[in-house]
Amino acid sequence: MPITVIKRNGHRETFSRSKLLHGLSRACEKTGIAPERLETMVEELELSLQQRSGREVSSSDIGELVLDQLKLISEVAYIRFASVYRQFSGVSDFVATLEGISASKTELTAAI
């Protein structure tokens, strides 16, 4: 049974793994992340979505899942994806996101 994505504007469309892969590929350009790694990420995300109880998921939920994965593998890709997904409107949006990444790293280091 296909997964239905609820867009920000309320429209519904069938989940497209190619659309997700394209967005990830754009965010990961020139980062050295292998295309196979991106394929694996998309497969894992799609499996995670299929295992949910409902067959509908918001595009914002998908975006947050992608950001969670990107934060682990590439800060540059994370910032690129976040800037499009969260619709950054200026430098302050980038700064706030960078500060969030820095704070997360500090918390992780302190926990170790």
C-alpha positions in Angstrom: 0.0 0.0 0.0 1.5 3.4 -1.0 2.5 6.1 1.5 0.6 9.4 1.1 2.5 12.6 1.8 0.6 15.5 3.1 2.2 18.7 1.8 2.5 22.0 3.6 -0.4 23.4 1.5 -2.6 20.4 2.4 -2.4 18.6 -0.9 -1.7 14.9 -0.9 0.6 13.0 -3.2 2.1 9.6 -3.3 5.5 9.2 -1.7 8.3 9.5 -4.3 11.6 7.9 -3.4 13.1 9.5 -6.5 12.1 13.0 -5.3 13.6 12.3 -1.9 16.8 10.9 -3.4 17.0 14.0 -5.7 16.8 16.4 -2.7 19.4 14.4 -0.8 21.7 14.3 -3.8 21.4 18.1 -4.2 22.2 18.6 -0.5 25.2 16.2 -0.6 26.8 17.5 -3.8 30.6 17.8 -3.4 30.6 16.4 0.1 32.1 13.1 -0.7 29.1 11.1 0.3 28.8 8.1 -1.9 25.6 7.7 -4.0 25.2 4.3 -2.5 25.0 5.8 1.0 22.2 8.1 -0.2 20.3 5.1 -1.7 20.6 3.3 1.7 19.4 6.4 3.5 16.3 6.6 1.3 15.6 2.9 1.7 15.9 3.2 5.5 13.6 6.2 5.6 11.1 4.6 3.3 11.1 1.5 5.5 10.6 3.6 8.6 7.7 5.3 7.0 6.1 2.0 5.9 6.4 0.7 9.5 4.3 3.5 10.9 0.7 2.7 11.8 -0.8 5.2 9.4 -0.3 5.4 5.6 -0.1 9.2 5.6 2.8 11.2 6.7 3.4 15.0 6.6 6.2 16.3 4.4 7.6 18.0 7.6 7.9 14.6 9.3 9.9 13.4 6.3 12.1 16.5 6.3 12.9 16.1 10.0 13.8 12.4 9.5 16.1 13.4 6.7 17.7 16.1 8.8 18.3 13.7 11.7 20.2 11.4 9.3 22.1 14.2 7.6 23.2 15.6 11.0 25.0 12.3 11.6 26.9 12.2 8.3 27.5 15.7 7.1 27.0 19.1 8.6 27.3 20.8 5.2 24.6 18.6 3.7 22.5 19.2 6.8 22.7 23.0 6.4 22.0 22.8 2.7 18.9 20.5 3.2 17.7 22.6 6.1 18.0 25.8 4.2 15.6 24.6 1.5 13.3 22.5 3.7 12.9 25.1 6.4 12.8 27.9 3.8 15.6 30.1 5.2 15.1 33.7 4.5 18.3 35.2 5.6 21.7 34.8 7.3 20.1 34.7 10.7 18.4 31.4 9.8 21.8 29.9 8.9 23.4 31.3 12.1 20.7 29.9 14.3 21.0 26.4 12.7 24.8 26.5 12.9 24.5 27.4 16.6 22.1 24.5 17.1 24.6 22.1 15.5 27.4 23.5 17.7 25.3 23.2 20.9 24.4 19.6 20.0 28.1 18.7 19.5 29.0 20.4 22.9 26.3 18.3 24.6 27.5 15.1 23.0 31.1 15.8 24.0 30.1 16.6 27.6 28.1 13.3 27.7 31.2 11.3 26.7 
